[in-house]
């Protein structure tokens, strides 16, 4: 299925959006650190074929979205950009699905703008004292260790990002060289390393720790890949306990990048969570308030 490619203004620039399908429940898909909308290339068409509309969005500064030099790329700012993007896309409410950093952005929006989020899905989301997750620390320590290599042009980002991506899947064959190259593409060139480090430095625990998670009103599905080595199991358990209407589902044999490793299984879980007639009616009623 071919996506409709959109550029949506969010304030300091524009974000890249890939829209699949029309009608049904609007579903916003957010990637994590080091990835982009490409992560959703298998899941989004399945959601569209089920009658929904999927919007895969590159977080500001990531993928093909703008990367204004003076912009804030932190979680709180990204939640504001997401709110602006939803307004531009004429989405009063949507189901928000986030992996890793994208889940933090979704969680912030659900806690601060609960009217925007009909349902919430958090996949391997770092929180509490595990934000930033261990992969960010590994990357930042590697910067000093490989200082010479990371200044050598187009291959610099590979030195930093490759271990993170390879560590985000359960099996090596799930992140072959050609796939690595696709995820590394946005960080090619001499500015790629500095921008990657800027994005990592922007992830601040303070953007999440001040949230009152009891204020999240949306039904919430928390998904944990049991092979995620960047986060302890306790994070998902704590989120499930702290968010009032949350349920926890574990998927065996996968790590952080579940949309990459098990797209069919994930799509099935999402459709089961959002696919009721009541959810569709509620979404259409909310969307009709925007003229």
C-alpha positions as CSV (number, residue, x, y, z in Angstrom):
1,X,0.0,0.0,0.0
2,X,1.3,3.4,-1.0
3,X,1.3,6.1,1.7
4,X,0.2,9.7,1.2
5,X,3.2,11.8,2.1
6,X,2.5,15.1,3.9
7,X,4.5,18.0,5.3
8,X,2.8,19.4,8.4
9,X,3.8,22.7,10.1
10,X,4.4,22.5,13.8
11,X,6.0,25.9,14.8
12,X,9.8,25.8,14.4
13,X,9.4,23.8,11.1
14,X,7.5,21.0,9.6
15,X,7.2,17.3,10.3
16,X,7.1,14.4,7.8
17,X,3.9,12.4,7.9
18,X,3.0,9.2,6.0
19,X,-0.8,8.6,5.9
20,X,-2.2,5.1,5.2
21,X,-5.9,4.6,4.5
22,X,-9.0,6.7,5.1
23,X,-11.8,6.4,7.6
24,X,-12.2,4.4,10.8
25,X,-10.2,5.2,13.9
26,X,-7.3,7.7,13.4
27,X,-4.1,6.1,14.7
28,X,-0.9,8.1,15.2
29,X,2.3,6.0,15.1
30,X,5.4,7.4,16.7
31,X,8.9,5.9,16.4
32,X,11.7,5.9,18.9
33,X,15.3,7.1,19.2
34,X,17.4,6.3,16.1
35,X,14.5,5.3,13.9
36,X,11.8,7.0,11.9
37,X,8.5,6.4,10.1
38,X,10.2,3.6,8.2
39,X,9.7,1.5,11.4
40,X,5.9,1.4,10.7
41,X,6.1,0.3,7.0
42,X,4.6,-3.1,7.8
43,X,2.2,-2.2,10.6
44,X,0.5,0.9,9.1
45,X,-0.8,-0.8,5.9
46,X,-2.4,-3.6,8.1
47,X,-4.2,-1.0,10.1
48,X,-5.4,0.7,7.0
49,X,-6.6,-2.5,5.4
50,X,-8.7,-3.1,8.6
51,X,-10.5,0.2,7.8
52,X,-8.6,2.7,9.9
53,X,-6.3,5.7,9.0
54,X,-2.7,5.4,10.2
55,X,-0.5,8.4,10.5
56,X,3.2,7.6,10.9
57,X,5.0,10.7,12.0
58,X,8.7,11.5,12.1
59,X,9.3,13.3,15.4
60,X,10.7,16.8,14.9
61,X,14.4,16.6,14.1
62,X,14.2,12.9,13.2
63,X,13.9,11.2,9.9
64,X,12.7,13.5,7.1
65,X,11.3,16.1,9.5
66,X,12.9,19.5,9.8
67,X,15.8,20.0,12.2
68,X,15.9,23.7,13.0
69,X,19.2,24.4,14.8
70,X,17.6,26.4,17.7
71,X,14.7,24.1,18.3
72,X,14.0,22.0,21.4
73,X,14.0,18.3,20.6
74,X,13.0,17.2,24.1
75,X,10.0,15.1,25.1
76,X,7.9,18.1,26.3
77,X,8.6,20.0,23.1
78,X,7.8,17.0,20.9
79,X,4.4,16.6,22.7
80,X,3.7,20.2,21.7
81,X,4.7,19.6,18.2
82,X,2.5,16.5,18.1
83,X,-0.4,18.5,19.3
84,X,0.2,21.0,16.6
85,X,0.5,18.3,14.0
86,X,-2.8,16.8,15.0
87,X,-4.5,20.2,14.7
88,X,-3.0,20.6,11.2
89,X,-4.2,17.1,10.3
90,X,-7.7,17.9,11.6
91,X,-7.5,15.2,14.3
92,X,-9.4,16.2,17.4
93,X,-8.6,12.9,19.1
94,X,-6.6,9.8,18.0
95,X,-5.3,6.6,19.3
96,X,-1.6,7.3,19.9
97,X,0.9,4.5,19.6
98,X,4.6,5.1,20.6
99,X,7.7,3.0,20.7
100,X,10.6,4.0,23.1
101,X,11.0,7.8,22.9
102,X,7.7,8.1,20.9
103,X,5.9,6.4,23.8
104,X,7.3,9.1,26.1
105,X,5.9,11.8,23.8
106,X,2.6,10.0,23.7
107,X,2.5,9.6,27.4
108,X,3.2,13.3,28.0
109,X,0.4,14.3,25.6
110,X,-2.0,11.9,27.3
111,X,-1.2,13.3,30.7
112,X,-1.2,17.0,29.8
113,X,-3.9,17.0,27.0
114,X,-6.1,14.0,27.9
115,X,-8.8,15.2,25.5
116,X,-6.5,14.6,22.6
117,X,-5.9,10.9,23.3
118,X,-8.7,8.4,22.8
119,X,-6.5,5.4,23.4
120,X,-2.8,5.0,24.3
121,X,-0.3,2.3,23.4
122,X,3.1,2.4,25.0
123,X,5.7,0.0,23.6
124,X,9.0,-0.5,25.5
125,X,8.8,3.0,26.9
126,X,11.6,4.3,29.2
127,X,10.4,6.1,32.3
128,X,11.2,6.8,36.0
129,X,14.9,6.4,36.7
130,X,15.4,4.6,33.4
131,X,14.9,7.7,31.3
132,X,17.0,8.2,29.3
133,X,17.3,4.4,28.7
134,X,20.6,2.6,28.8
135,X,21.1,2.9,25.0
136,X,21.5,6.6,25.2
137,X,24.2,6.3,27.8
138,X,26.0,3.7,25.7
139,X,26.0,6.1,22.7
140,X,27.2,9.0,24.8
141,X,30.1,7.0,26.3
142,X,31.0,5.7,22.8
143,X,31.4,9.3,21.6
144,X,34.5,9.7,23.7
145,X,35.8,6.2,23.1
146,X,35.5,6.6,19.3
147,X,36.2,10.3,19.1
148,X,38.4,9.9,16.0
149,X,36.0,7.7,14.1
150,X,32.9,9.8,14.7
151,X,34.5,12.8,13.1
152,X,35.3,10.9,9.9
153,X,32.3,12.1,7.9
154,X,29.5,9.8,6.7
155,X,30.6,6.7,8.7
156,X,30.6,8.6,12.1
157,X,27.0,8.0,13.0
158,X,27.4,4.3,12.2
159,X,29.9,3.9,15.0
160,X,27.4,5.3,17.5
161,X,24.0,4.1,16.2
162,X,24.8,0.6,14.9
163,X,25.2,-0.9,18.4
164,X,21.9,0.7,19.5
165,X,20.0,-0.7,16.6
166,X,21.5,-4.1,16.8
167,X,20.8,-4.2,20.5
168,X,17.2,-3.3,19.9
169,X,16.3,-6.6,18.2
170,X,16.3,-10.1,19.6
171,X,18.0,-11.8,16.7
172,X,20.9,-10.4,14.5
173,X,19.1,-11.4,11.3
174,X,16.4,-8.9,12.3
175,X,18.8,-6.0,11.7
176,X,20.8,-6.9,8.6
177,X,23.3,-4.5,7.0
178,X,20.8,-3.2,4.4
179,X,18.3,-2.4,7.1
180,X,20.9,-0.6,9.2
181,X,21.8,1.5,6.2
182,X,18.2,2.6,5.9
183,X,18.0,3.7,9.5
184,X,21.4,5.4,9.3
185,X,20.5,7.4,6.2
186,X,19.0,10.5,8.1
187,X,22.3,10.8,9.9
188,X,24.6,10.7,6.9
189,X,27.0,13.5,6.2
190,X,29.3,15.6,8.4
191,X,26.5,17.0,10.5
192,X,24.9,13.6,11.2
193,X,26.9,12.8,14.3
194,X,26.4,16.2,16.0
195,X,22.7,16.1,15.3
196,X,22.4,12.5,16.6
197,X,24.2,13.6,19.8
198,X,21.9,16.7,20.1
199,X,18.8,14.5,19.9
200,X,20.2,12.2,22.6
201,X,21.1,15.1,24.9
202,X,17.6,16.5,24.5
203,X,16.0,13.4,26.3
204,X,15.5,14.6,29.8
205,X,13.9,12.8,32.7
206,X,12.4,16.0,34.0
207,X,10.0,16.0,31.0
208,X,8.3,12.9,32.3
209,X,8.9,12.8,36.1
210,X,6.7,15.8,36.7
211,X,3.6,14.1,35.1
212,X,0.7,13.0,37.2
213,X,0.1,9.6,35.5
214,X,-3.2,9.2,37.4
215,X,-4.5,12.0,35.1
216,X,-4.2,9.8,32.0
217,X,-7.8,9.1,31.2
218,X,-7.3,7.1,28.0
219,X,-7.5,3.3,28.1
220,X,-3.9,2.3,27.9
221,X,-2.1,-0.8,26.5
222,X,1.4,-1.3,27.6
223,X,3.5,-3.7,25.5
224,X,6.8,-5.1,26.6
225,X,9.1,-7.1,24.4
226,X,10.7,-9.5,26.8
227,X,14.1,-9.3,25.1
228,X,14.5,-5.6,25.5
229,X,17.9,-5.2,27.0
230,X,17.8,-1.4,27.3
231,X,15.0,-1.4,29.9
232,X,14.3,-3.5,33.0
233,X,11.0,-5.3,33.3
234,X,10.1,-3.1,36.3
235,X,9.4,-0.1,34.0
236,X,6.4,-1.7,32.3
237,X,5.1,-3.0,35.6
238,X,5.3,0.4,37.2
239,X,3.6,2.1,34.3
240,X,0.8,-0.5,34.4
241,X,0.3,0.2,38.1
242,X,0.4,4.0,37.9
243,X,-1.8,4.5,34.8
244,X,-5.5,4.0,35.9
245,X,-6.9,2.2,32.9
246,X,-3.8,0.3,31.8
247,X,-3.2,-3.3,30.9
248,X,0.2,-5.0,30.3
249,X,0.9,-7.4,27.5
250,X,4.2,-9.1,27.1
251,X,5.5,-10.5,23.8
252,X,8.1,-13.2,23.9
253,X,11.0,-13.5,21.5
254,X,11.3,-9.8,20.6
255,X,13.2,-6.8,21.9
256,X,12.5,-3.0,21.6
257,X,11.7,-2.7,17.9
258,X,8.5,-4.9,17.9
259,X,7.2,-3.2,14.7
260,X,10.3,-4.5,13.0
261,X,10.5,-7.9,14.5
262,X,6.8,-8.9,14.8
263,X,4.6,-6.5,12.8
264,X,1.7,-8.9,12.3
265,X,1.5,-9.8,16.0
266,X,1.7,-6.1,17.0
267,X,-1.0,-5.1,14.4
268,X,-3.2,-7.8,15.7
269,X,-2.8,-6.5,19.3
270,X,-3.5,-2.9,18.2
271,X,-6.6,-3.9,16.2
272,X,-8.0,-5.9,19.1
273,X,-7.4,-2.9,21.4
274,X,-8.9,-0.2,19.2
275,X,-11.2,-2.0,16.8
276,X,-14.5,-2.0,18.6
277,X,-17.5,-0.2,17.0
278,X,-17.6,2.1,20.1
279,X,-14.1,3.3,19.5
280,X,-14.9,4.1,15.9
281,X,-18.1,6.0,16.8
282,X,-16.3,7.9,19.5
283,X,-13.5,8.9,17.2
284,X,-15.9,10.1,14.4
285,X,-17.9,12.1,16.9
286,X,-14.8,13.9,18.2
287,X,-13.4,14.5,14.7
288,X,-16.7,16.0,13.6
289,X,-16.2,18.9,16.0
290,X,-13.4,20.3,13.8
291,X,-14.7,22.3,10.9
